[in-house]
Amino acid sequence: MQADAPRACRFGRRWYLNNESWHPSVPPFGEMKCILCWCVSGETHCQRQECPPSACSSPATRDNPCCAKCR
């Protein structure tokens, strides 16, 4: 008996290989750089980048557009 080959994942109109990761593109917003998706045995998993809480009153997002940091 042969083992099944790793399955690919479909996200939108694209196919991704097993263990491949990508930033999803969501119309009309475009590429979501703060979200990472990956394919695991035919299942798509996505997660938003986790950011530490900001300790200041007016954080900036200059270095990392996903996470705010104090100036």
NORHU-V251870 format. One line per field, one symbol per residue. ss: DSSP state (2 for helix, 1 for strand, 0 for the rest). psi: psi as a letter, one per 20 degrees, with the letter a starting at -180 (. if undefined). burial: # if it has 16 or more other C-alpha atoms within 10 Angstrom, else .. A space follows every 50 residues. Layout:
BEGIN
ss = ???
psi = ???
burial = ???
END
This chain:
BEGIN
ss = 00000000111001110000110011000110001111110011111100 000000000100000000100
psi = pqqqqpqrqpocjqqqqpjqqrpqpoqjhbpniippqqpolipppqpqpp qqqpjrhmqqkghoihpqqq.
burial = .......##......####.#.##..........#.####.#.#...... ...............####..
END
